[in-house]
Amino acid sequence: MKIACVTLGCRTNQHDTAEMQTLLEQEGFSIVNGKEKADAYVINTCTVTQRSDYSSRLAVKKSLAINPDALVVFTGCYAQMNPQEASKLNGLDIVLGNADKLEIANLIKKKLLNPGLPWVKNAGTEIIMSDIHKKRIFRTIPVQNFQGMTKAFIKIQTGCDEKCSFCTVVKARGKSVSDSRENIIHNIQQAINSGFKEITLTGINLGTWGMDRNETFSSLVRDIVELSGDFRVRLSSINPMEIDNDLIRLMAETKKLCSHLHIPLQSGDDTTLKSMRRNYSRDQYLEVTQRAINAIPGLGLGADVIVGFPGETEEAFESTRNLIEQLPFSYLHVFSYSPRRGTEAHQIKDDVPGNIKKQRNHILSQLVAQKSLKIRESFLGQQETVLLENQRDMKSGWLKGHTGNFIPVILEGADSLKNSLVPVTLQEVSEHQVIGCLQ
């Protein structure tokens, strides 16, 4: 039988999907693309914004348009946060909680391969939801296939103990819990042995790994980069207060650790940060990022920013714009604030008009586009290591990949170069692309 998985949202979700696919394959199911006809569709959802909710619901519709008789499982953070609402979606058969994802294979097997109790479409939606807030141990399995990707996403931590007023993560993922150092190293070694050239460490609050085990995140990263093999390590999003000097030193001195930090900002205004319940000030963010910039040659820097948070005045927005102007961001993920049910901020009046949010989003997007172009131009003529992906660039048909500091590059080359780390000279830069050539 064929199973298709559709993933929305973060890299942790991508890892969760890979785990579910591994379990399904172990039970003899065949994994196919989400656009193909399948006997069952597993939608791994996101609920970070209203748009994410819409995309999650739309994924159900698209799956049923391909096969109206398929079993449809709705899991992930939308499912966890709004199980009753989700259960009312037309054609949905199962709502599965985040803590129950590793039961996916047994669940589908029971539904589709039980001759004594044949499954019937549209017989009602079943909700399977464990208490995500109960004390738990970290559960994960080794993964050897990430939907055709050249990068392995290794989940080392889940949950979050912060209380950001705009965020649903604590309710959707529970309290922070870390995997053991030994299991992480084992899972990474398995991925390296399977041929992955880039290991991306993921977590809901990545830098808090080890706090529940009296260990430090930077010491774990040190152990990982000391593993033998032809691979590199990339960090997913990490909050500013979890970046210590040991991690910065390691990134500055170790070629295997990508010179790339994605450090969520959200706002550059202290009053707004306090209202958001972020655990740092504007000056603290500047200090951490400046320390990293000064120490790490060619650092690629990215961030998340929310515009139009309740109470964000023009002065507050200008404070954010000014901070972004000061730092060498090569990209930003800019979000216009949208109220999320179940968050503290949902109780605050959404007092920034939609047209103002749109305008502020545009201003920051244009600002970072200009900064990104200048940063890319500064690398013209330099040689960088690029991981060439399995999929070619859709427009040019050329090979594509990213440098260690996350500059996207396209270049001419043979298929034999896919999934390899190669030296590339950056030859041509435009607003939309960077062209390189092999050395």
C-alpha positions in Angstrom: 0.0 0.0 0.0 1.1 3.6 -0.7 1.4 6.3 1.9 2.0 10.0 1.1 3.3 12.4 3.7 2.8 16.2 3.4 4.9 18.4 5.8 4.2 22.0 6.7 6.2 24.3 9.0 9.6 23.9 10.7 12.6 21.6 10.4 11.5 19.7 13.5 8.3 18.8 11.6 10.5 17.6 8.7 12.3 15.3 11.1 9.0 14.1 12.6 7.8 13.3 9.1 11.0 11.4 8.3 10.5 9.4 11.5 7.0 8.5 10.5 8.0 7.5 7.0 10.8 5.3 8.5 8.2 3.5 10.7 5.8 3.1 7.8 8.5 1.6 5.5 9.5 -0.8 8.3 5.9 -2.1 8.2 6.1 -2.6 4.5 4.2 0.5 3.3 5.5 2.3 0.2 6.2 6.0 0.6 5.2 8.2 -2.4 5.1 11.9 -3.1 2.3 14.0 -1.7 1.1 14.8 -5.2 0.7 11.1 -6.1 -2.3 8.9 -5.6 -2.0 7.0 -2.3 -4.0 4.8 0.0 -3.4 7.2 2.9 -2.2 10.7 3.4 -0.4 12.0 6.5 -0.6 15.7 6.9 2.0 17.0 9.4 0.6 20.5 10.2 1.8 23.8 11.4 -0.1 26.5 13.3 2.4 29.3 13.7 0.2 31.8 11.7 -3.3 32.0 10.3 -1.7 31.3 6.9 -0.2 28.0 8.3 -3.6 27.0 9.5 -5.1 27.6 6.1 -2.3 25.7 4.3 -2.8 22.8 6.7 -6.5 22.6 5.9 -5.8 23.0 2.2 -3.5 20.0 2.3 -6.4 17.9 3.3 -8.5 19.1 0.4 -5.6 18.6 -2.1 -5.0 15.1 -0.9 -8.7 14.1 -1.2 -8.8 15.7 -4.7 -6.2 13.1 -5.7 -7.9 10.2 -4.0 -11.3 10.8 -2.3 -11.3 7.3 -0.8 -8.0 7.7 1.0 -7.4 7.5 4.7 -6.4 11.0 5.9 -4.4 11.5 9.1 -4.0 15.1 10.5 -1.1 15.5 12.9 1.3 18.2 14.0 0.8 21.4 15.9 -2.6 22.5 14.3 -4.0 19.0 15.2 -2.5 19.3 18.7 -3.9 22.8 19.4 -7.3 22.5 17.8 -8.3 18.8 17.6 -12.1 19.4 17.8 -11.9 22.0 15.1 -9.8 19.8 12.9 -12.1 16.8 13.4 -14.8 18.7 11.5 -12.8 19.0 8.3 -14.5 17.1 5.5 -12.9 13.8 4.7 -10.6 13.8 7.7 -10.4 10.4 9.4 -7.8 10.7 12.2 -6.5 13.6 14.3 -3.2 12.5 15.8 -1.4 14.4 18.6 2.3 15.4 18.6 3.1 13.0 21.3 1.5 10.1 19.4 3.3 10.5 16.0 5.4 7.4 16.5 2.3 5.3 16.6 1.5 6.2 13.0 2.5 2.8 11.5 0.5 0.7 13.9 -2.4 3.0 13.5 -2.5 2.9 9.7 -1.8 -0.8 9.7 -4.8 -1.3 12.1 -7.0 0.7 9.8 -6.0 -0.5 6.4 -4.7 -4.0 7.0 -7.3 -5.5 9.4 -9.5 -7.9 7.4 -11.5 -8.7 10.5 -12.6 -5.1 10.9 -12.5 -3.4 7.4 -12.1 0.4 7.5 -14.9 2.5 6.0 -14.4 6.0 4.7 -16.4 8.8 6.2 -17.4 6.8 9.3 -16.4 9.7 11.6 -13.2 11.3 12.7 -11.2 9.6 15.5 -9.1 11.8 17.8 -6.0 10.2 19.3 -4.4 12.7 21.7 -2.1 12.0 24.6 -1.4 14.7 27.3 1.6 16.6 25.8 2.2 18.3 29.2 2.8 15.1 31.2 6.4 14.4 32.2 7.9 12.3 29.4 11.1 11.0 28.1 12.5 12.0 24.7 11.5 9.5 22.0 13.1 9.4 18.6 14.4 6.8 16.1 17.2 6.7 13.6 16.2 8.1 10.2 17.9 7.2 6.9 15.6 9.0 4.4 14.5 12.6 4.3 12.2 12.7 1.3 15.0 12.7 -1.2 16.9 15.5 0.6 20.7 15.8 0.8 20.4 17.1 4.4 19.5 15.1 7.5 17.4 16.9 10.1 18.3 15.4 13.5 15.9 16.3 16.3 17.8 16.6 19.5 15.3 18.5 21.7 11.6 19.2 21.7 9.2 21.4 23.7 9.8 24.9 25.2 9.8 26.3 28.7 9.6 30.0 27.6 6.3 31.9 27.8 6.3 34.1 24.7 2.9 35.8 24.6 2.4 35.3 20.9 3.4 31.6 20.7 1.5 28.4 20.9 4.5 26.1 21.1 4.3 25.3 24.8 0.7 24.1 24.3 1.5 22.3 21.0 4.8 20.7 22.0 4.9 20.6 25.8 7.8 21.3 28.1 11.4 21.2 27.0 13.0 17.7 27.0 16.4 16.7 25.5 17.6 13.5 23.8 20.6 11.8 25.3 24.1 12.7 24.0 24.7 9.0 23.2 21.5 8.6 21.2 22.1 11.9 19.2 25.6 10.8 18.3 24.2 7.4 17.2 21.5 8.9 15.1 23.9 11.3 13.4 26.4 8.5 12.7 23.6 6.6 11.1 22.8 9.6 8.9 26.5 10.0 7.9 26.7 6.3 7.1 23.6 6.7 4.9 25.4 9.3 2.8 24.0 12.6 4.1 26.5 15.4 3.7 24.8 17.9 5.9 23.5 17.3 9.4 21.0 20.0 10.6 20.4 20.0 14.3 16.8 20.8 15.1 14.6 21.4 18.1 11.8 23.6 19.2 14.2 25.6 21.4 17.5 24.2 20.2 19.9 25.9 22.4 18.3 24.7 25.6 19.4 21.2 24.8 21.0 19.7 27.9 19.6 22.1 30.5 17.5 19.3 31.8 20.6 17.0 31.9 23.2 19.4 33.3 25.0 19.5 30.0 25.7 22.3 27.5 24.6 22.6 23.9 28.0 23.8 22.8 29.7 20.7 24.3 27.3 18.5 22.2 28.1 20.4 19.0 31.8 19.9 19.8 31.3 16.1 20.0 29.4 16.1 16.8 31.9 18.0 14.7 34.7 15.7 16.0 33.0 12.7 14.3 34.9 11.4 11.2 33.4 11.6 7.7 32.7 13.9 4.8 29.9 16.0 6.2 29.1 19.4 7.7 26.9 20.5 10.6 24.3 23.3 10.5 22.3 24.7 13.3 18.6 25.6 12.9 17.1 28.5 14.7 18.7 29.3 18.1 17.7 32.0 20.6 20.2 34.7 21.5 20.6 33.9 25.1 21.6 30.3 24.3 24.6 31.4 22.2 27.7 31.1 24.5 31.3 31.9 23.8 32.2 28.2 23.4 29.7 27.9 20.5 30.9 31.1 18.8 34.5 29.9 19.2 33.6 26.5 17.8 31.9 28.0 14.8 34.9 30.4 14.2 37.5 27.6 14.3 35.8 24.5 12.9 35.3 24.0 9.2 32.7 21.3 9.7 30.4 23.7 11.5 28.6 26.0 9.1 29.2 29.7 9.6 25.5 30.4 9.8 23.3 31.5 12.7 19.5 32.1 12.6 18.8 34.2 15.7 15.1 35.1 16.2 14.7 38.8 16.9 10.9 39.4 16.7 11.3 43.1 17.6 14.1 45.6 18.2 12.1 47.6 20.7 12.3 46.9 24.4 8.7 47.7 25.2 7.5 45.4 22.5 10.0 42.7 23.5 8.7 42.9 27.1 5.1 42.6 25.9 6.1 39.6 23.8 7.7 38.1 26.9 11.0 37.5 25.1 13.9 36.8 27.5 16.3 39.4 26.1 16.5 43.1 25.5 17.5 45.0 22.4 21.0 45.6 23.8 21.4 42.0 24.7 20.5 40.9 21.2 22.9 43.4 19.7 25.7 42.3 22.0 25.3 38.6 21.2 25.1 39.0 17.5 27.9 41.5 17.4 30.1 39.1 19.4 29.4 36.4 16.8 29.9 38.7 13.8 33.3 39.8 15.2 34.5 36.3 15.8 33.2 34.3 12.9 34.6 35.1 9.4 31.9 35.4 6.7 29.0 34.6 9.2 25.6 34.2 7.5 23.0 35.9 9.7 19.2 35.5 9.6 16.3 36.3 11.9 12.6 36.2 12.4 10.8 39.5 12.9 7.1 40.2 13.7 5.6 43.5 12.6 2.4 45.0 13.9 2.4 43.3 17.3 -0.3 44.9 19.5 0.9 48.2 20.8 3.7 48.6 18.2 4.0 52.3 17.7 5.7 54.0 14.8 8.6 54.7 17.1 8.8 51.1 18.2 8.8 49.9 14.5 11.6 52.5 13.8 13.6 51.0 16.6 13.3 47.6 14.9 14.2 49.0 11.5 17.2 50.7 13.0 18.5 47.6 14.6 18.2 45.6 11.4 20.0 48.4 9.6 22.9 48.0 12.0 23.4 44.3 11.5 24.6 42.3 8.4 21.4 40.2 7.9 21.6 38.2 4.7 17.9 37.3 5.1 14.9 37.8 7.3 11.6 36.0 7.8 9.2 38.9 8.3 5.7 38.0 9.7 2.8 40.4 10.0 1.2 39.7 13.4 -2.0 37.7 13.5 -3.8 36.8 16.7 -3.5 33.1 17.8 -6.1 31.5 20.0 -4.7 30.1 23.2 -2.0 32.7 23.5 -1.7 35.5 26.0 -1.4 38.1 23.2 -4.8 37.0 21.9 -6.3 38.8 24.9 -4.7 42.1 23.8 -6.4 44.4 21.3 -5.0 43.9 17.8 -4.6 47.7 17.4 -2.2 48.0 14.4 -4.3 48.3 11.2 -3.7 45.7 8.5 -2.5 48.3 5.9 0.2 49.5 8.4 1.3 45.9 9.1 1.6 45.4 5.3 3.6 48.6 4.9 6.0 47.7 7.7 6.5 44.2 6.4 7.3 45.7 3.0 9.8 48.2 4.4 11.8 45.5 6.3 11.6 43.1 3.3 13.0 45.7 1.0 15.7 46.7 3.5 16.9 43.1 3.9 16.8 42.6 0.1 19.3 45.5 -0.3 21.5 44.2 2.6 21.4 40.7 1.2 22.6 41.8 -2.3 25.5 43.8 -0.8 26.5 40.8 1.4 26.5 38.4 -1.6 28.5 40.9 -3.7 31.1 41.0 -1.0 31.8 37.3 -1.7 32.3 37.7 -5.5 35.4 35.9 -6.6 35.7 34.0 -3.4 35.7 30.2 -3.1 33.1 28.6 -0.9 32.1 25.0 -0.2 28.6 24.2 -1.6 26.4 21.2 -0.9 24.8 20.3 -4.2 21.3 19.1 -3.8 19.5 16.2 -5.5 17.0 18.5 -7.2 18.1 20.9 -9.9 17.0 24.6 -10.1 13.6 24.6 -11.7 14.2 27.8 -13.9 17.7 27.2 -15.2 18.0 23.4 -14.9 21.4 23.9 -13.3 22.6 22.3 -10.1 21.8 24.2 -6.9 22.9 24.3 -3.3 24.0 26.5 -0.4 27.3 27.7 0.9 28.2 27.1 4.6 27.0 30.6 5.4 23.7 29.9 3.6 24.2 31.7 0.3 22.1 30.0 -2.4 24.1 29.2 -5.5 23.4 27.7 -8.9 26.0 26.3 -11.4 26.4 24.1 -14.4 27.4 20.5 -13.8 26.7 16.8 -14.1 24.2 14.8 -12.1 27.2 12.9 -10.6 27.9 16.0 -8.5 24.6 15.8 -6.6 24.9 15.2 -2.9 28.5 16.3 -2.7 30.4 19.1 -1.0 32.3 20.9 -3.7 34.5 24.0 -3.9 32.8 26.7 -5.9 33.9 30.3 -6.9 31.0 32.8 -6.8 31.2 34.6 -10.2 28.0 36.5 -10.7 25.5 38.0 -8.2 22.0 39.5 -8.9 19.0 40.3 -6.8 17.5 36.8 -7.4 20.5 34.5 -7.8 24.2 33.8 -7.3 26.0 31.9 -10.1 29.1 29.9 -9.3 31.6 27.7 -11.1 33.4 24.6 -10.1 37.1 24.7 -9.2 
